[in-house]
């Protein structure tokens, strides 16, 4: 009986040794495949290198072994270089929450998430880059992208706070200025919005966002001043009140002329009925019925 037990033990030990040896051999083969892929990677051909790393990934999965993070990273960055957004997200997504995700990983993920319009994950990747790699090679672009996504996601306070950190080239860019203008507008900083709109027009006199803000502002101020002063005059019909009304009407007319100029420039760029209605309204206030009728027709056509 003892001999049988010993024989069984020996057989079991031999089985374990063979099993371990087989496992080690399999792992050695996987390591060899990974090394071979690394050699292809060194040749500089991204398509061949990606194919080699995908073979490695498939081999690890076939052996039910965990794929080394560096393999996922290289495969993902190669896929990004080749413009394959799906594979980029598949491979880099495996390591995005791990310490193996570096600056290049987060930058590639951010751009790829933008490509598929996944705003929340784009913001996450951008924040990872900006927070952890303030001296990274792509920090200026990543901050600018984060500013845009924060504004798009209506995180206006965060976007407003990030603006001063943007590189000067971005803070002078027309499109970025227009986004910043929207942020300020949403936060209720109307006076500085006007200044920013005028700054944008210095960069591009045809910027529709800035033109529309200034056109509506001057029209609104003219309308409010007119109604306020007329109401005051109706309550107190004195010579002094009449003189004050005349002074106010001069300012009203100035604002209306400015608004008219902006609305006409907008209408020339894009003949929207709304712009035509504003123009017709202003000409009617100037008692120019011919032009008022012309723009009313444009508004209704």
C-alpha positions in Angstrom: 0.0 0.0 0.0 2.9 2.3 0.8 4.5 1.5 -2.5 1.3 2.5 -4.3 1.1 5.8 -2.4 4.7 6.6 -3.2 4.2 5.8 -6.8 1.2 8.0 -6.9 3.1 10.9 -5.3 5.9 10.5 -7.8 3.5 10.5 -10.7 1.7 13.6 -9.4 5.0 15.4 -8.9 6.1 14.5 -12.4 2.8 15.7 -13.8 3.2 19.0 -12.0 6.8 19.4 -13.3 5.7 18.6 -16.8 2.8 21.0 -16.5 5.0 23.8 -15.1 7.6 23.1 -17.8 4.9 23.3 -20.5 3.7 26.5 -19.0 7.1 28.0 -18.9 7.7 26.9 -22.5 4.4 28.6 -23.5 5.4 31.8 -21.7 8.8 31.6 -23.3 7.2 31.4 -26.7 5.0 34.4 -25.9 8.1 36.4 -24.8 9.8 35.4 -28.1 6.8 36.7 -30.0 6.8 39.9 -28.1 10.6 40.4 -28.8 10.0 39.6 -32.5 7.3 42.3 -32.6 9.7 44.7 -30.8 12.2 44.1 -33.6 9.6 44.9 -36.3 8.7 48.0 -34.3 12.3 49.2 -34.5 12.2 49.0 -38.3 9.9 52.0 -38.2 7.0 50.5 -40.3 3.9 51.2 -38.2 1.6 48.9 -40.2 3.9 45.9 -39.9 4.6 46.6 -36.3 0.9 46.8 -35.4 0.2 43.5 -37.2 3.1 41.9 -35.2 1.8 43.3 -31.9 -1.7 42.1 -32.7 -0.4 38.6 -33.2 1.2 38.8 -29.8 -2.0 40.0 -28.2 -3.9 37.1 -29.9 -1.3 34.6 -28.7 -1.6 35.9 -25.1 -5.4 35.7 -25.3 -5.2 32.2 -26.7 -3.1 31.1 -23.7 -5.5 33.0 -21.4 -2.6 35.0 -20.2 -2.7 38.7 -19.3 -1.3 40.9 -22.2 1.6 43.0 -20.9 0.6 46.7 -20.7 3.5 47.8 -22.9 2.1 45.7 -25.7 -1.3 47.3 -25.5 0.4 50.7 -25.3 2.5 50.2 -28.4 -0.3 48.6 -30.4 -2.6 51.5 -29.4 -0.2 54.2 -30.3 0.6 52.5 -33.6 -3.1 52.3 -34.4 -3.4 56.0 -33.6 -0.5 56.8 -35.9 -2.3 54.8 -38.6 -5.6 56.6 -38.1 -7.5 53.6 -36.8 -9.6 55.1 -34.1 -11.4 51.9 -33.1 -8.2 50.0 -32.5 -6.6 53.0 -30.7 -9.5 53.0 -28.2 -9.5 49.2 -27.9 -5.8 48.9 -27.0 -5.2 52.1 -25.1 -8.5 51.7 -23.4 -7.0 48.6 -21.7 -4.4 50.7 -19.9 -6.0 54.1 -19.6 -6.8 53.7 -15.8 -3.4 52.2 -15.0 0.1 53.7 -14.3 1.2 52.5 -17.7 -0.8 55.2 -19.4 1.6 58.0 -20.1 1.3 61.5 -21.8 1.2 60.1 -25.3 -1.5 57.6 -24.3 -3.8 60.3 -22.8 -3.2 62.6 -25.8 -4.1 59.9 -28.3 -7.1 58.9 -26.3 -8.3 62.5 -26.0 -8.1 63.0 -29.8 -9.7 59.6 -30.5 -12.6 60.3 -28.1 -13.2 63.6 -29.9 -13.2 61.7 -33.2 -16.2 59.6 -32.0 -17.8 62.5 -30.1 -17.5 61.0 -26.6 -17.3 64.3 -24.7 -17.1 62.9 -21.2 -14.2 60.5 -21.9 -12.4 63.1 -23.9 -12.5 65.5 -20.9 -11.3 62.7 -18.6 -8.3 62.1 -20.9 -7.5 65.8 -21.3 -7.7 66.3 -17.5 -5.3 63.4 -17.0 -2.8 64.9 -19.4 -3.1 68.5 -18.1 -3.1 67.5 -14.4 -0.2 65.0 -14.6 2.0 66.3 -17.4 2.1 70.1 -17.1 5.5 70.1 -18.9 4.4 67.6 -21.6 5.3 68.3 -25.2 1.6 68.7 -26.1 0.5 70.6 -23.0 -0.5 73.8 -24.9 -2.8 71.9 -27.3 -4.2 69.7 -24.5 -5.1 72.8 -22.4 -6.8 74.4 -25.4 -8.8 71.2 -26.2 -9.8 71.0 -22.5 -11.0 74.6 -22.6 -13.2 73.9 -25.6 -14.7 70.7 -24.1 -15.4 72.4 -20.8 -17.3 75.2 -22.6 -19.1 72.6 -24.8 -20.1 70.6 -21.7 -21.4 73.9 -20.0 -18.7 73.8 -17.3 -18.3 77.5 -17.8 -16.6 78.4 -14.5 -13.9 75.8 -15.1 -13.4 77.0 -18.6 -13.2 80.6 -17.5 -10.6 79.7 -14.9 -8.5 77.7 -17.4 -8.4 80.5 -20.0 -5.5 82.5 -18.5 -3.4 79.3 -18.6 -3.7 78.9 -22.3 -0.8 79.7 -24.5 -0.9 83.2 -26.0 -1.4 81.9 -29.5 -4.6 80.2 -28.5 -5.8 83.3 -26.6 -5.4 85.3 -29.8 -7.1 82.7 -32.0 -10.4 83.9 -33.5 -12.3 80.7 -32.8 -11.0 80.4 -29.3 -11.9 84.0 -28.6 -15.4 83.3 -29.8 -15.7 80.3 -27.4 -14.3 82.5 -24.6 -16.9 85.1 -25.5 -19.7 82.5 -25.1 -18.3 81.5 -21.7 -18.3 85.1 -20.4 -21.8 85.6 -21.8 -23.1 82.6 -20.0 -21.5 83.8 -16.8 -23.1 87.2 -17.1 -20.0 89.2 -17.7 -21.7 91.4 -20.3 -19.3 94.4 -20.2 -16.3 92.3 -20.8 -18.2 90.3 -23.5 -18.6 93.6 -25.4 -14.9 94.3 -25.1 -14.1 90.8 -26.3 -16.5 91.1 -29.3 -14.7 94.3 -30.4 -11.4 92.5 -30.0 -12.6 89.7 -32.2 -13.7 92.1 -34.9 -10.1 93.5 -34.9 -8.9 90.0 -35.8 -11.8 89.4 -38.3 -14.3 92.2 -39.1 -16.7 89.5 -40.4 -16.9 87.3 -37.3 -20.7 86.6 -37.0 -20.6 85.8 -33.3 -19.1 89.2 -32.4 -21.2 91.1 -34.9 -24.4 89.6 -33.6 -23.6 90.3 -30.0 -22.8 94.0 -30.7 -25.7 94.4 -33.0 -28.2 93.1 -30.4 -26.5 95.0 -27.6 -26.8 98.4 -29.3 -30.3 97.7 -30.5 -31.4 96.6 -27.0 -29.8 99.6 -25.3 -31.4 102.0 -27.8 -34.8 100.4 -27.3 -34.5 100.4 -23.5 -33.3 104.0 -23.3 -36.1 105.2 -25.7 -38.8 103.5 -23.6 -37.4 104.7 -20.4 -37.0 108.4 -21.4 -40.4 108.4 -23.2 -42.1 107.0 -20.0 -40.3 109.7 -17.9 -41.4 112.5 -20.3 -45.0 111.2 -20.2 -45.0 111.4 -16.4 -43.4 114.9 -16.3 -44.0 117.0 -19.4 -41.7 119.9 -18.5 -39.2 121.8 -20.6 -36.4 120.3 -18.6 -37.7 116.8 -19.1 -38.2 117.5 -22.8 -34.6 118.7 -23.1 -33.5 115.5 -21.4 -35.6 113.5 -23.8 -33.9 115.1 -26.8 -30.5 114.4 -25.4 -31.5 110.8 -24.9 -32.8 110.5 -28.4 -29.5 111.5 -29.8 -27.9 108.6 -28.0 -30.7 106.3 -29.1 -30.1 107.3 -32.7 -26.4 106.7 -32.4 -27.0 103.2 -30.9 -29.5 102.4 -33.7 -27.0 103.5 -36.4 -24.4 101.3 -34.9 -26.8 98.4 -34.6 -27.9 98.9 -38.2 -24.4 98.7 -39.5 -23.8 95.5 -37.7 -27.1 93.9 -38.8 -26.5 94.9 -42.4 -23.0 93.3 -42.3 -24.6 90.2 -40.9 -27.3 90.2 -43.5 -24.8 90.5 -46.3 -22.9 87.5 -45.0 -26.1 85.4 -44.3 -29.5 86.9 -45.3 -31.5 85.5 -42.4 -35.1 86.8 -41.9 -34.3 87.7 -38.3 -31.6 90.2 -39.4 -33.9 91.6 -42.0 -36.6 92.2 -39.4 -34.2 94.1 -37.2 -33.0 96.3 -40.1 -36.6 97.0 -41.1 -37.5 98.0 -37.6 -34.5 100.4 -37.4 -35.4 102.0 -40.7 -39.0 102.4 -39.6 -37.7 104.3 -36.5 -35.7 106.5 -38.8 -39.0 107.0 -40.8 -37.4 105.6 -43.9 -40.4 103.6 -45.1 -39.0 102.7 -48.5 -36.0 100.8 -46.9 -38.2 99.5 -44.1 -40.5 98.0 -46.7 -37.6 96.5 -48.6 -36.3 94.7 -45.6 -39.7 93.6 -44.5 -40.1 91.9 -47.9 -36.7 90.2 -47.4 -37.8 89.0 -43.9 -41.0 87.4 -45.4 -39.5 86.0 -48.5 
